Amino acid sequence: MVDLDREVAGIRCREVLELLSSYLDGDVTESEKRRIDAHLLECDHCLRFGRDFAEAIGALRRELRRSPALDQDVARRLRERLAKE
Ligand SMILES: [Zn+2]
């Protein structure tokens, strides 16, 4: 069981996870990026989750390029996976 309200490096796990896709897109502010970087260094859960998430996003994008029809299926599997966390 993971406590998403745990605060590491001035940012909570919950916030890191919310910002993760923007973070991976380079779409966060400098101060957000610094806090997330620092958080990931200290927090094994977010680091592991972030790595899985980055892989899932990468796979999703590859699938979308290949076949837009897979969008719904991949999105559903992502949601199921996120719900399990
Ligand atoms: Zn965390």
PDB file of the backbone (N, CA, C, O) and the ligand in Angstrom, with CONECT records:
HET     ZN  A 101       1
ATOM      1  N   MET A   1       0.853  -1.200   0.000  1.00  0.00           N
ATOM      2  CA  MET A   1       0.000   0.000   0.000  1.00  0.00           C
ATOM      3  C   MET A   1       0.881   1.240   0.000  1.00  0.00           C
ATOM      4  O   MET A   1       1.781   1.375   0.830  1.00  0.00           O
ATOM      5  N   VAL A   2       0.621   2.125  -0.919  1.00  0.00           N
ATOM      6  CA  VAL A   2       1.465   3.300  -1.069  1.00  0.00           C
ATOM      7  C   VAL A   2       0.720   4.531  -0.563  1.00  0.00           C
ATOM      8  O   VAL A   2      -0.449   4.747  -0.883  1.00  0.00           O
ATOM      9  N   ASP A   3       1.417   5.321   0.224  1.00  0.00           N
ATOM     10  CA  ASP A   3       0.841   6.557   0.718  1.00  0.00           C
ATOM     11  C   ASP A   3       1.147   7.686  -0.263  1.00  0.00           C
ATOM     12  O   ASP A   3       2.265   8.202  -0.295  1.00  0.00           O
ATOM     13  N   LEU A   4       0.164   8.062  -1.052  1.00  0.00           N
ATOM     14  CA  LEU A   4       0.387   9.064  -2.090  1.00  0.00           C
ATOM     15  C   LEU A   4       0.526  10.475  -1.531  1.00  0.00           C
ATOM     16  O   LEU A   4       0.911  11.400  -2.246  1.00  0.00           O
ATOM     17  N   ASP A   5       0.209  10.635  -0.243  1.00  0.00           N
ATOM     18  CA  ASP A   5       0.359  11.947   0.365  1.00  0.00           C
ATOM     19  C   ASP A   5       1.717  12.126   1.023  1.00  0.00           C
ATOM     20  O   ASP A   5       1.990  13.152   1.645  1.00  0.00           O
ATOM     21  N   ARG A   6       2.566  11.110   0.879  1.00  0.00           N
ATOM     22  CA  ARG A   6       3.926  11.222   1.381  1.00  0.00           C
ATOM     23  C   ARG A   6       4.655  12.338   0.631  1.00  0.00           C
ATOM     24  O   ARG A   6       4.619  12.408  -0.598  1.00  0.00           O
ATOM     25  N   GLU A   7       5.311  13.199   1.391  1.00  0.00           N
ATOM     26  CA  GLU A   7       6.017  14.300   0.764  1.00  0.00           C
ATOM     27  C   GLU A   7       7.517  14.042   0.782  1.00  0.00           C
ATOM     28  O   GLU A   7       8.112  13.792   1.830  1.00  0.00           O
ATOM     29  N   VAL A   8       8.114  14.110  -0.408  1.00  0.00           N
ATOM     30  CA  VAL A   8       9.555  13.927  -0.553  1.00  0.00           C
ATOM     31  C   VAL A   8      10.074  15.078  -1.404  1.00  0.00           C
ATOM     32  O   VAL A   8       9.529  15.361  -2.471  1.00  0.00           O
ATOM     33  N   ALA A   9      11.130  15.742  -0.931  1.00  0.00           N
ATOM     34  CA  ALA A   9      11.749  16.840  -1.680  1.00  0.00           C
ATOM     35  C   ALA A   9      10.748  17.957  -1.987  1.00  0.00           C
ATOM     36  O   ALA A   9      10.832  18.611  -3.027  1.00  0.00           O
ATOM     37  N   GLY A  10       9.808  18.163  -1.074  1.00  0.00           N
ATOM     38  CA  GLY A  10       8.893  19.295  -1.200  1.00  0.00           C
ATOM     39  C   GLY A  10       7.725  19.071  -2.145  1.00  0.00           C
ATOM     40  O   GLY A  10       6.999  20.010  -2.472  1.00  0.00           O
ATOM     41  N   ILE A  11       7.537  17.811  -2.591  1.00  0.00           N
ATOM     42  CA  ILE A  11       6.397  17.538  -3.472  1.00  0.00           C
ATOM     43  C   ILE A  11       5.846  16.163  -3.126  1.00  0.00           C
ATOM     44  O   ILE A  11       6.601  15.224  -2.871  1.00  0.00           O
ATOM     45  N   ARG A  12       4.520  16.055  -3.122  1.00  0.00           N
ATOM     46  CA  ARG A  12       3.899  14.789  -2.732  1.00  0.00           C
ATOM     47  C   ARG A  12       3.834  13.820  -3.914  1.00  0.00           C
ATOM     48  O   ARG A  12       3.794  14.234  -5.073  1.00  0.00           O
ATOM     49  N   CYS A  13       3.823  12.519  -3.596  1.00  0.00           N
ATOM     50  CA  CYS A  13       3.723  11.488  -4.634  1.00  0.00           C
ATOM     51  C   CYS A  13       2.531  11.759  -5.546  1.00  0.00           C
ATOM     52  O   CYS A  13       2.632  11.640  -6.767  1.00  0.00           O
ATOM     53  N   ARG A  14       1.414  12.122  -4.947  1.00  0.00           N
ATOM     54  CA  ARG A  14       0.194  12.387  -5.704  1.00  0.00           C
ATOM     55  C   ARG A  14       0.442  13.449  -6.794  1.00  0.00           C
ATOM     56  O   ARG A  14      -0.007  13.314  -7.932  1.00  0.00           O
ATOM     57  N   GLU A  15       1.167  14.501  -6.407  1.00  0.00           N
ATOM     58  CA  GLU A  15       1.440  15.590  -7.359  1.00  0.00           C
ATOM     59  C   GLU A  15       2.415  15.145  -8.439  1.00  0.00           C
ATOM     60  O   GLU A  15       2.280  15.502  -9.609  1.00  0.00           O
ATOM     61  N   VAL A  16       3.404  14.354  -8.017  1.00  0.00           N
ATOM     62  CA  VAL A  16       4.371  13.849  -8.997  1.00  0.00           C
ATOM     63  C   VAL A  16       3.640  13.014 -10.048  1.00  0.00           C
ATOM     64  O   VAL A  16       3.877  13.158 -11.248  1.00  0.00           O
ATOM     65  N   LEU A  17       2.752  12.145  -9.580  1.00  0.00           N
ATOM     66  CA  LEU A  17       2.050  11.266 -10.518  1.00  0.00           C
ATOM     67  C   LEU A  17       1.131  12.069 -11.435  1.00  0.00           C
ATOM     68  O   LEU A  17       0.969  11.739 -12.610  1.00  0.00           O
ATOM     69  N   GLU A  18       0.533  13.121 -10.889  1.00  0.00           N
ATOM     70  CA  GLU A  18      -0.332  13.978 -11.715  1.00  0.00           C
ATOM     71  C   GLU A  18       0.460  14.699 -12.803  1.00  0.00           C
ATOM     72  O   GLU A  18      -0.029  14.913 -13.913  1.00  0.00           O
ATOM     73  N   LEU A  19       1.704  15.071 -12.456  1.00  0.00           N
ATOM     74  CA  LEU A  19       2.516  15.857 -13.396  1.00  0.00           C
ATOM     75  C   LEU A  19       3.355  14.989 -14.317  1.00  0.00           C
ATOM     76  O   LEU A  19       4.046  15.488 -15.205  1.00  0.00           O
ATOM     77  N   LEU A  20       3.285  13.675 -14.092  1.00  0.00           N
ATOM     78  CA  LEU A  20       4.234  12.785 -14.759  1.00  0.00           C
ATOM     79  C   LEU A  20       4.184  12.874 -16.287  1.00  0.00           C
ATOM     80  O   LEU A  20       5.230  12.926 -16.934  1.00  0.00           O
ATOM     81  N   SER A  21       2.990  12.893 -16.864  1.00  0.00           N
ATOM     82  CA  SER A  21       2.948  12.894 -18.332  1.00  0.00           C
ATOM     83  C   SER A  21       3.446  14.229 -18.880  1.00  0.00           C
ATOM     84  O   SER A  21       4.106  14.265 -19.918  1.00  0.00           O
ATOM     85  N   SER A  22       3.132  15.335 -18.184  1.00  0.00           N
ATOM     86  CA  SER A  22       3.662  16.636 -18.592  1.00  0.00           C
ATOM     87  C   SER A  22       5.182  16.654 -18.427  1.00  0.00           C
ATOM     88  O   SER A  22       5.913  17.183 -19.264  1.00  0.00           O
ATOM     89  N   TYR A  23       5.629  16.063 -17.325  1.00  0.00           N
ATOM     90  CA  TYR A  23       7.068  15.989 -17.059  1.00  0.00           C
ATOM     91  C   TYR A  23       7.787  15.261 -18.197  1.00  0.00           C
ATOM     92  O   TYR A  23       8.825  15.711 -18.682  1.00  0.00           O
ATOM     93  N   LEU A  24       7.221  14.139 -18.609  1.00  0.00           N
ATOM     94  CA  LEU A  24       7.844  13.351 -19.680  1.00  0.00           C
ATOM     95  C   LEU A  24       7.813  14.099 -21.007  1.00  0.00           C
ATOM     96  O   LEU A  24       8.667  13.887 -21.867  1.00  0.00           O
ATOM     97  N   ASP A  25       6.827  14.974 -21.166  1.00  0.00           N
ATOM     98  CA  ASP A  25       6.745  15.788 -22.380  1.00  0.00           C
ATOM     99  C   ASP A  25       7.605  17.045 -22.283  1.00  0.00           C
ATOM    100  O   ASP A  25       7.679  17.822 -23.235  1.00  0.00           O
ATOM    101  N   GLY A  26       8.258  17.248 -21.131  1.00  0.00           N
ATOM    102  CA  GLY A  26       9.035  18.461 -20.924  1.00  0.00           C
ATOM    103  C   GLY A  26       8.138  19.682 -20.777  1.00  0.00           C
ATOM    104  O   GLY A  26       8.543  20.808 -21.068  1.00  0.00           O
ATOM    105  N   ASP A  27       6.910  19.439 -20.321  1.00  0.00           N
ATOM    106  CA  ASP A  27       5.890  20.476 -20.291  1.00  0.00           C
ATOM    107  C   ASP A  27       5.581  20.933 -18.859  1.00  0.00           C
ATOM    108  O   ASP A  27       4.432  21.226 -18.529  1.00  0.00           O
ATOM    109  N   VAL A  28       6.616  20.992 -18.013  1.00  0.00           N
ATOM    110  CA  VAL A  28       6.452  21.498 -16.648  1.00  0.00           C
ATOM    111  C   VAL A  28       7.394  22.688 -16.456  1.00  0.00           C
ATOM    112  O   VAL A  28       8.335  22.882 -17.226  1.00  0.00           O
ATOM    113  N   THR A  29       7.127  23.471 -15.428  1.00  0.00           N
ATOM    114  CA  THR A  29       7.998  24.628 -15.171  1.00  0.00           C
ATOM    115  C   THR A  29       9.338  24.133 -14.614  1.00  0.00           C
ATOM    116  O   THR A  29       9.458  22.989 -14.177  1.00  0.00           O
ATOM    117  N   GLU A  30      10.345  25.021 -14.639  1.00  0.00           N
ATOM    118  CA  GLU A  30      11.663  24.672 -14.109  1.00  0.00           C
ATOM    119  C   GLU A  30      11.581  24.206 -12.658  1.00  0.00           C
ATOM    120  O   GLU A  30      12.208  23.217 -12.279  1.00  0.00           O
ATOM    121  N   SER A  31      10.796  24.933 -11.844  1.00  0.00           N
ATOM    122  CA  SER A  31      10.746  24.577 -10.425  1.00  0.00           C
ATOM    123  C   SER A  31      10.020  23.240 -10.231  1.00  0.00           C
ATOM    124  O   SER A  31      10.390  22.457  -9.356  1.00  0.00           O
ATOM    125  N   GLU A  32       8.993  22.978 -11.041  1.00  0.00           N
ATOM    126  CA  GLU A  32       8.323  21.671 -10.964  1.00  0.00           C
ATOM    127  C   GLU A  32       9.283  20.559 -11.355  1.00  0.00           C
ATOM    128  O   GLU A  32       9.352  19.517 -10.703  1.00  0.00           O
ATOM    129  N   LYS A  33      10.022  20.799 -12.431  1.00  0.00           N
ATOM    130  CA  LYS A  33      10.950  19.786 -12.905  1.00  0.00           C
ATOM    131  C   LYS A  33      12.005  19.477 -11.844  1.00  0.00           C
ATOM    132  O   LYS A  33      12.328  18.315 -11.596  1.00  0.00           O
ATOM    133  N   ARG A  34      12.542  20.538 -11.218  1.00  0.00           N
ATOM    134  CA  ARG A  34      13.558  20.334 -10.178  1.00  0.00           C
ATOM    135  C   ARG A  34      13.010  19.523  -9.023  1.00  0.00           C
ATOM    136  O   ARG A  34      13.670  18.613  -8.522  1.00  0.00           O
ATOM    137  N   ARG A  35      11.785  19.860  -8.598  1.00  0.00           N
ATOM    138  CA  ARG A  35      11.197  19.132  -7.465  1.00  0.00           C
ATOM    139  C   ARG A  35      10.908  17.677  -7.839  1.00  0.00           C
ATOM    140  O   ARG A  35      11.121  16.768  -7.036  1.00  0.00           O
ATOM    141  N   ILE A  36      10.423  17.466  -9.061  1.00  0.00           N
ATOM    142  CA  ILE A  36      10.123  16.091  -9.484  1.00  0.00           C
ATOM    143  C   ILE A  36      11.414  15.279  -9.594  1.00  0.00           C
ATOM    144  O   ILE A  36      11.465  14.134  -9.146  1.00  0.00           O
ATOM    145  N   ASP A  37      12.457  15.867 -10.188  1.00  0.00           N
ATOM    146  CA  ASP A  37      13.751  15.184 -10.263  1.00  0.00           C
ATOM    147  C   ASP A  37      14.230  14.772  -8.871  1.00  0.00           C
ATOM    148  O   ASP A  37      14.646  13.633  -8.656  1.00  0.00           O
ATOM    149  N   ALA A  38      14.164  15.720  -7.927  1.00  0.00           N
ATOM    150  CA  ALA A  38      14.624  15.451  -6.566  1.00  0.00           C
ATOM    151  C   ALA A  38      13.759  14.373  -5.923  1.00  0.00           C
ATOM    152  O   ALA A  38      14.263  13.499  -5.218  1.00  0.00           O
ATOM    153  N   HIS A  39      12.459  14.442  -6.170  1.00  0.00           N
ATOM    154  CA  HIS A  39      11.538  13.450  -5.618  1.00  0.00           C
ATOM    155  C   HIS A  39      11.863  12.053  -6.143  1.00  0.00           C
ATOM    156  O   HIS A  39      11.894  11.086  -5.381  1.00  0.00           O
ATOM    157  N   LEU A  40      12.101  11.958  -7.435  1.00  0.00           N
ATOM    158  CA  LEU A  40      12.358  10.642  -8.041  1.00  0.00           C
ATOM    159  C   LEU A  40      13.650  10.018  -7.508  1.00  0.00           C
ATOM    160  O   LEU A  40      13.781   8.796  -7.442  1.00  0.00           O
ATOM    161  N   LEU A  41      14.598  10.874  -7.131  1.00  0.00           N
ATOM    162  CA  LEU A  41      15.841  10.355  -6.564  1.00  0.00           C
ATOM    163  C   LEU A  41      15.606   9.707  -5.208  1.00  0.00           C
ATOM    164  O   LEU A  41      16.306   8.767  -4.831  1.00  0.00           O
ATOM    165  N   GLU A  42      14.606  10.217  -4.470  1.00  0.00           N
ATOM    166  CA  GLU A  42      14.380   9.764  -3.103  1.00  0.00           C
ATOM    167  C   GLU A  42      13.271   8.726  -3.003  1.00  0.00           C
ATOM    168  O   GLU A  42      13.212   7.967  -2.036  1.00  0.00           O
ATOM    169  N   CYS A  43      12.394   8.694  -3.997  1.00  0.00           N
ATOM    170  CA  CYS A  43      11.166   7.907  -3.868  1.00  0.00           C
ATOM    171  C   CYS A  43      11.166   6.743  -4.871  1.00  0.00           C
ATOM    172  O   CYS A  43      10.960   6.925  -6.071  1.00  0.00           O
ATOM    173  N   ASP A  44      11.404   5.541  -4.329  1.00  0.00           N
ATOM    174  CA  ASP A  44      11.460   4.356  -5.191  1.00  0.00           C
ATOM    175  C   ASP A  44      10.141   4.107  -5.916  1.00  0.00           C
ATOM    176  O   ASP A  44      10.121   3.702  -7.078  1.00  0.00           O
ATOM    177  N   HIS A  45       9.041   4.356  -5.206  1.00  0.00           N
ATOM    178  CA  HIS A  45       7.741   4.075  -5.820  1.00  0.00           C
ATOM    179  C   HIS A  45       7.518   4.917  -7.080  1.00  0.00           C
ATOM    180  O   HIS A  45       7.135   4.396  -8.127  1.00  0.00           O
ATOM    181  N   CYS A  46       7.761   6.216  -6.961  1.00  0.00           N
ATOM    182  CA  CYS A  46       7.526   7.100  -8.110  1.00  0.00           C
ATOM    183  C   CYS A  46       8.536   6.825  -9.218  1.00  0.00           C
ATOM    184  O   CYS A  46       8.211   6.912 -10.402  1.00  0.00           O
ATOM    185  N   LEU A  47       9.757   6.495  -8.825  1.00  0.00           N
ATOM    186  CA  LEU A  47      10.763   6.186  -9.831  1.00  0.00           C
ATOM    187  C   LEU A  47      10.342   4.957 -10.645  1.00  0.00           C
ATOM    188  O   LEU A  47      10.394   4.956 -11.875  1.00  0.00           O
ATOM    189  N   ARG A  48       9.925   3.914  -9.923  1.00  0.00           N
ATOM    190  CA  ARG A  48       9.496   2.682 -10.591  1.00  0.00           C
ATOM    191  C   ARG A  48       8.261   2.951 -11.442  1.00  0.00           C
ATOM    192  O   ARG A  48       8.178   2.541 -12.599  1.00  0.00           O
ATOM    193  N   PHE A  49       7.309   3.647 -10.841  1.00  0.00           N
ATOM    194  CA  PHE A  49       6.079   3.963 -11.561  1.00  0.00           C
ATOM    195  C   PHE A  49       6.389   4.832 -12.785  1.00  0.00           C
ATOM    196  O   PHE A  49       5.838   4.616 -13.864  1.00  0.00           O
ATOM    197  N   GLY A  50       7.272   5.810 -12.607  1.00  0.00           N
ATOM    198  CA  GLY A  50       7.619   6.706 -13.692  1.00  0.00           C
ATOM    199  C   GLY A  50       8.258   5.969 -14.853  1.00  0.00           C
ATOM    200  O   GLY A  50       8.016   6.275 -16.021  1.00  0.00           O
ATOM    201  N   ARG A  51       9.085   4.984 -14.503  1.00  0.00           N
ATOM    202  CA  ARG A  51       9.749   4.211 -15.548  1.00  0.00           C
ATOM    203  C   ARG A  51       8.716   3.376 -16.323  1.00  0.00           C
ATOM    204  O   ARG A  51       8.726   3.340 -17.554  1.00  0.00           O
ATOM    205  N   ASP A  52       7.835   2.712 -15.582  1.00  0.00           N
ATOM    206  CA  ASP A  52       6.765   1.936 -16.232  1.00  0.00           C
ATOM    207  C   ASP A  52       5.896   2.854 -17.082  1.00  0.00           C
ATOM    208  O   ASP A  52       5.519   2.523 -18.206  1.00  0.00           O
ATOM    209  N   PHE A  53       5.595   4.004 -16.517  1.00  0.00           N
ATOM    210  CA  PHE A  53       4.721   4.957 -17.192  1.00  0.00           C
ATOM    211  C   PHE A  53       5.375   5.459 -18.482  1.00  0.00           C
ATOM    212  O   PHE A  53       4.721   5.565 -19.519  1.00  0.00           O
ATOM    213  N   ALA A  54       6.671   5.767 -18.403  1.00  0.00           N
ATOM    214  CA  ALA A  54       7.386   6.241 -19.585  1.00  0.00           C
ATOM    215  C   ALA A  54       7.375   5.168 -20.675  1.00  0.00           C
ATOM    216  O   ALA A  54       7.222   5.465 -21.859  1.00  0.00           O
ATOM    217  N   GLU A  55       7.540   3.910 -20.243  1.00  0.00           N
ATOM    218  CA  GLU A  55       7.493   2.813 -21.211  1.00  0.00           C
ATOM    219  C   GLU A  55       6.104   2.680 -21.817  1.00  0.00           C
ATOM    220  O   GLU A  55       5.957   2.472 -23.021  1.00  0.00           O
ATOM    221  N   ALA A  56       5.091   2.800 -20.973  1.00  0.00           N
ATOM    222  CA  ALA A  56       3.708   2.689 -21.456  1.00  0.00           C
ATOM    223  C   ALA A  56       3.393   3.811 -22.437  1.00  0.00           C
ATOM    224  O   ALA A  56       2.761   3.586 -23.469  1.00  0.00           O
ATOM    225  N   ILE A  57       3.837   5.021 -22.108  1.00  0.00           N
ATOM    226  CA  ILE A  57       3.603   6.163 -22.996  1.00  0.00           C
ATOM    227  C   ILE A  57       4.328   5.961 -24.325  1.00  0.00           C
ATOM    228  O   ILE A  57       3.779   6.224 -25.395  1.00  0.00           O
ATOM    229  N   GLY A  58       5.578   5.486 -24.236  1.00  0.00           N
ATOM    230  CA  GLY A  58       6.344   5.233 -25.449  1.00  0.00           C
ATOM    231  C   GLY A  58       5.659   4.194 -26.319  1.00  0.00           C
ATOM    232  O   GLY A  58       5.561   4.355 -27.536  1.00  0.00           O
ATOM    233  N   ALA A  59       5.180   3.112 -25.679  1.00  0.00           N
ATOM    234  CA  ALA A  59       4.495   2.048 -26.411  1.00  0.00           C
ATOM    235  C   ALA A  59       3.193   2.572 -27.004  1.00  0.00           C
ATOM    236  O   ALA A  59       2.830   2.255 -28.137  1.00  0.00           O
ATOM    237  N   LEU A  60       2.507   3.376 -26.215  1.00  0.00           N
ATOM    238  CA  LEU A  60       1.239   3.957 -26.672  1.00  0.00           C
ATOM    239  C   LEU A  60       1.463   4.798 -27.932  1.00  0.00           C
ATOM    240  O   LEU A  60       0.723   4.697 -28.911  1.00  0.00           O
ATOM    241  N   ARG A  61       2.494   5.621 -27.874  1.00  0.00           N
ATOM    242  CA  ARG A  61       2.758   6.493 -29.033  1.00  0.00           C
ATOM    243  C   ARG A  61       3.134   5.682 -30.255  1.00  0.00           C
ATOM    244  O   ARG A  61       2.725   6.001 -31.372  1.00  0.00           O
ATOM    245  N   ARG A  62       3.926   4.618 -30.043  1.00  0.00           N
ATOM    246  CA  ARG A  62       4.290   3.772 -31.191  1.00  0.00           C
ATOM    247  C   ARG A  62       3.037   3.134 -31.784  1.00  0.00           C
ATOM    248  O   ARG A  62       2.860   3.092 -33.001  1.00  0.00           O
ATOM    249  N   GLU A  63       2.164   2.635 -30.892  1.00  0.00           N
ATOM    250  CA  GLU A  63       0.927   2.005 -31.361  1.00  0.00           C
ATOM    251  C   GLU A  63       0.047   3.005 -32.111  1.00  0.00           C
ATOM    252  O   GLU A  63      -0.538   2.685 -33.145  1.00  0.00           O
ATOM    253  N   LEU A  64      -0.033   4.201 -31.579  1.00  0.00           N
ATOM    254  CA  LEU A  64      -0.895   5.209 -32.201  1.00  0.00           C
ATOM    255  C   LEU A  64      -0.399   5.565 -33.594  1.00  0.00           C
ATOM    256  O   LEU A  64      -1.184   5.790 -34.515  1.00  0.00           O
ATOM    257  N   ARG A  65       0.912   5.610 -33.724  1.00  0.00           N
ATOM    258  CA  ARG A  65       1.459   5.923 -35.050  1.00  0.00           C
ATOM    259  C   ARG A  65       1.136   4.805 -36.029  1.00  0.00           C
ATOM    260  O   ARG A  65       0.845   5.040 -37.202  1.00  0.00           O
ATOM    261  N   ARG A  66       1.195   3.574 -35.510  1.00  0.00           N
ATOM    262  CA  ARG A  66       0.981   2.429 -36.385  1.00  0.00           C
ATOM    263  C   ARG A  66      -0.496   2.258 -36.709  1.00  0.00           C
ATOM    264  O   ARG A  66      -0.869   2.024 -37.858  1.00  0.00           O
ATOM    265  N   SER A  67      -1.327   2.377 -35.688  1.00  0.00           N
ATOM    266  CA  SER A  67      -2.745   2.092 -35.886  1.00  0.00           C
ATOM    267  C   SER A  67      -3.617   2.894 -34.926  1.00  0.00           C
ATOM    268  O   SER A  67      -3.744   2.533 -33.756  1.00  0.00           O
ATOM    269  N   PRO A  68      -4.213   3.969 -35.405  1.00  0.00           N
ATOM    270  CA  PRO A  68      -5.066   4.804 -34.542  1.00  0.00           C
ATOM    271  C   PRO A  68      -6.228   4.020 -33.928  1.00  0.00           C
ATOM    272  O   PRO A  68      -6.765   4.424 -32.896  1.00  0.00           O
ATOM    273  N   ALA A  69      -6.616   2.920 -34.543  1.00  0.00           N
ATOM    274  CA  ALA A  69      -7.754   2.149 -34.041  1.00  0.00           C
ATOM    275  C   ALA A  69      -7.463   1.500 -32.692  1.00  0.00           C
ATOM    276  O   ALA A  69      -8.392   1.138 -31.969  1.00  0.00           O
ATOM    277  N   LEU A  70      -6.192   1.351 -32.346  1.00  0.00           N
ATOM    278  CA  LEU A  70      -5.844   0.722 -31.074  1.00  0.00           C
ATOM    279  C   LEU A  70      -5.978   1.677 -29.889  1.00  0.00           C
ATOM    280  O   LEU A  70      -5.901   1.265 -28.731  1.00  0.00           O
ATOM    281  N   ASP A  71      -6.175   2.922 -30.190  1.00  0.00           N
ATOM    282  CA  ASP A  71      -6.235   3.952 -29.156  1.00  0.00           C
ATOM    283  C   ASP A  71      -7.101   3.559 -27.957  1.00  0.00           C
ATOM    284  O   ASP A  71      -6.641   3.599 -26.816  1.00  0.00           O
ATOM    285  N   GLN A  72      -8.347   3.182 -28.217  1.00  0.00           N
ATOM    286  CA  GLN A  72      -9.279   2.858 -27.139  1.00  0.00           C
ATOM    287  C   GLN A  72      -8.776   1.699 -26.291  1.00  0.00           C
ATOM    288  O   GLN A  72      -8.834   1.742 -25.062  1.00  0.00           O
ATOM    289  N   ASP A  73      -8.290   0.680 -26.951  1.00  0.00           N
ATOM    290  CA  ASP A  73      -7.836  -0.507 -26.227  1.00  0.00           C
ATOM    291  C   ASP A  73      -6.640  -0.185 -25.349  1.00  0.00           C
ATOM    292  O   ASP A  73      -6.593  -0.580 -24.183  1.00  0.00           O
ATOM    293  N   VAL A  74      -5.682   0.524 -25.901  1.00  0.00           N
ATOM    294  CA  VAL A  74      -4.495   0.872 -25.124  1.00  0.00           C
ATOM    295  C   VAL A  74      -4.865   1.798 -23.975  1.00  0.00           C
ATOM    296  O   VAL A  74      -4.369   1.637 -22.859  1.00  0.00           O
ATOM    297  N   ALA A  75      -5.725   2.756 -24.241  1.00  0.00           N
ATOM    298  CA  ALA A  75      -6.153   3.690 -23.201  1.00  0.00           C
ATOM    299  C   ALA A  75      -6.854   2.937 -22.070  1.00  0.00           C
ATOM    300  O   ALA A  75      -6.663   3.250 -20.895  1.00  0.00           O
ATOM    301  N   ARG A  76      -7.665   1.944 -22.436  1.00  0.00           N
ATOM    302  CA  ARG A  76      -8.383   1.162 -21.419  1.00  0.00           C
ATOM    303  C   ARG A  76      -7.394   0.380 -20.562  1.00  0.00           C
ATOM    304  O   ARG A  76      -7.516   0.345 -19.338  1.00  0.00           O
ATOM    305  N   ARG A  77      -6.412  -0.247 -21.214  1.00  0.00           N
ATOM    306  CA  ARG A  77      -5.430  -1.018 -20.456  1.00  0.00           C
ATOM    307  C   ARG A  77      -4.601  -0.120 -19.545  1.00  0.00           C
ATOM    308  O   ARG A  77      -4.255  -0.508 -18.429  1.00  0.00           O
ATOM    309  N   LEU A  78      -4.285   1.075 -20.022  1.00  0.00           N
ATOM    310  CA  LEU A  78      -3.545   2.029 -19.193  1.00  0.00           C
ATOM    311  C   LEU A  78      -4.362   2.400 -17.955  1.00  0.00           C
ATOM    312  O   LEU A  78      -3.843   2.451 -16.840  1.00  0.00           O
ATOM    313  N   ARG A  79      -5.655   2.659 -18.178  1.00  0.00           N
ATOM    314  CA  ARG A  79      -6.513   3.031 -17.047  1.00  0.00           C
ATOM    315  C   ARG A  79      -6.588   1.896 -16.040  1.00  0.00           C
ATOM    316  O   ARG A  79      -6.508   2.129 -14.834  1.00  0.00           O
ATOM    317  N   GLU A  80      -6.743   0.657 -16.529  1.00  0.00           N
ATOM    318  CA  GLU A  80      -6.819  -0.491 -15.633  1.00  0.00           C
ATOM    319  C   GLU A  80      -5.549  -0.612 -14.809  1.00  0.00           C
ATOM    320  O   GLU A  80      -5.578  -0.897 -13.612  1.00  0.00           O
ATOM    321  N   ARG A  81      -4.442  -0.388 -15.484  1.00  0.00           N
ATOM    322  CA  ARG A  81      -3.153  -0.506 -14.818  1.00  0.00           C
ATOM    323  C   ARG A  81      -2.991   0.588 -13.754  1.00  0.00           C
ATOM    324  O   ARG A  81      -2.501   0.338 -12.653  1.00  0.00           O
ATOM    325  N   LEU A  82      -3.413   1.793 -14.111  1.00  0.00           N
ATOM    326  CA  LEU A  82      -3.307   2.898 -13.172  1.00  0.00           C
ATOM    327  C   LEU A  82      -4.204   2.655 -11.954  1.00  0.00           C
ATOM    328  O   LEU A  82      -3.849   2.998 -10.827  1.00  0.00           O
ATOM    329  N   ALA A  83      -5.379   2.053 -12.206  1.00  0.00           N
ATOM    330  CA  ALA A  83      -6.320   1.810 -11.116  1.00  0.00           C
ATOM    331  C   ALA A  83      -5.769   0.800 -10.124  1.00  0.00           C
ATOM    332  O   ALA A  83      -6.150   0.808  -8.953  1.00  0.00           O
ATOM    333  N   LYS A  84      -4.881  -0.063 -10.579  1.00  0.00           N
ATOM    334  CA  LYS A  84      -4.301  -1.090  -9.711  1.00  0.00           C
ATOM    335  C   LYS A  84      -3.244  -0.522  -8.771  1.00  0.00           C
ATOM    336  O   LYS A  84      -2.967  -1.094  -7.717  1.00  0.00           O
ATOM    337  N   GLU A  85      -2.669   0.583  -9.151  1.00  0.00           N
ATOM    338  CA  GLU A  85      -1.557   1.140  -8.357  1.00  0.00           C
ATOM    339  C   GLU A  85      -2.011   1.561  -6.970  1.00  0.00           C
ATOM    340  O   GLU A  85      -1.204   2.047  -6.177  1.00  0.00           O
TER     341      GLU A  85
HETATM  342 ZN    ZN A 101       6.835   9.479  -4.659  1.00  0.00          ZN2+
END
